Amino acid sequence: MYIDKDGQKWFKGNLHTHTIQSDGKLTPEESQKLYRDNGYDFIAITDHWKITETGNDHGILRITGCEYHSTNPTNYHIVGIGMKKPLDPNITSASPAQDLIDAINNAGGSAILAHPAWCSNTVNDINFLKGFTAVEILNTVCTMCGNMQGNSGEIIDRLAEEGYIIPCVASDDVHWYTTDQCRSFTWVKADELTEDAIIAAIKKGEIIASQGPFFSVERTEGKLSVESTPVTKITITGKDNFVRVELIDENGNGAWSTPMKV
C-alpha cells in the first residue's frame, strides 16, 4: 500500500494472473504467496474460461477473475474481474465481443481489454465496443514477445484522438514465473482492501498503471502539472484533443496515465 500526500490509500495489485488451472506454471496458492511476498495487496487469478472467486488467502486479497476471448468479429482477449455470478452460459469464444463484454457487466463485473497490441487490434476493431472499464496499456508477458507487442500506448492514443478514452491499467499476465512475475501492476485508490472497494475504485478510474513510479497529474488554467516519486524521464504525448503522460525511473520502470481530454 502507498499513502499519497493527501493521506489517500493506494493498493497495489495484479489484475491478470495465470496458474495451473489453465496455462500457468504455479498453483493459485503459490502465485498468491509470491505476489504477497513482493508487496502486492491484491491479485486477480484470471485463468482462461475458469472463474476463480474472491477470497483472502495467504495474506493477500484475491478478487474474482477470469480471462475470456472472442473471435467475433476478430481476435479479442477480455479479462473479467469482480463478477458476482457466472456469465450467461450461452457465451462462447464465437460470441460477439460486445455480448461477452455485456455478459461480464451483467454479472456485476468489470471488463478489461487485454493486450490489444499483441492481439493486433486496430482502432476500428475497438471503437464500436462499449462497456470496457479499462484497457491494458502495458502487459509484461507480451513485452517478452518483442516488436512492442506488450505496449498498447499507440492504439490507446489513436482511440483517444477519436474521442474514445478508456482508463489504463498495467498487468503481468504472468504464465511462466521466470521473469514475467511481479513487474507490471495497477495502483488502486480505495478506502479499504475489499473486493467491492477495489472494483468500485477501478470502475471510477481511480487507478495508476505502473511498474514502480507513483505519480499524479493535474490540469489547471491550461497548465499540466506532474508530481511523482523520483524518475529520470517524463514524456507527454497527445494531440489537440488529449494528452497522456509516461514516466521512467532510473531502473527503467515505467508508469502511464490514462489519456486526458483537453
C-alpha positions, 0 to 999 in steps of 0.5 A: 500500500502507498499513502499519497500526500493527501493521506489517500490509500493506494493498493497495489495489485495484479489484475491478470494472473495465470496458474495451473488451472489453465496455462500457468506454471504455479498453483493459485496458492503459490502465485498468491504467496509470491505476489504477497511476498513482493508487496502486492495487496491484491491479485486477480487469478484470471485463468482462461474460461475458469472463474476463480472467486474472491477470497483472502488467502495467504495474506493477500486479497484475491478478487474474482477473475477470469480471462475470456476471448472472442473471435467475433468479429476478430481476435479479442482477449477480455479479462473479467474481474469482480463478477458476482455470478457466472456469465450467461452460459450461452457465451462462447469464444464465437460470441460477439465481443460486445455480448461477452463484454455485456455478459461480464457487466451483467454479472456485476463485473468489470471488463478489461481489454487485454493486450490489444497490441499483441492481439493486433487490434486496430482502432476500428476493431475497438471503437464500436465496443462499449462497456470496457472499464479499462484497457491494458496499456502495458502487459509484461508477458507480451513485452517478452514477445518483442516488436512492442507487442506488450505496449498498447500506448499507440492504439490507446492514443489513436482511440483517444484522438477519436474521442474514445478514452478508456482508463489504463491499467498495467498487468503481468499476465504472468504464465511462466514465473521466470521473469514475467512475475511481479513487474507490471501492476495497477495502483488502486485508490480505495478506502479499504482492501475489499473486493467491492472497494477495489472494483468500485475504485477501478470502475471510477478510474481511480487507478495508476498503471505502473511498474514502480513510479507513483505519480499524479497529474493535474490540469489547471488554467491550461497548465499540466502539472506532474508530481511523482516519486523520483524518475529520470524521464517524463514524456507527454504525448497527445494531440489537440484533443488529449494528452497522456503522460509516461514516466521512467525511473532510473531502473527503467520502470515505467508508469502511464496515465490514462489519456486526458481530454483537453 
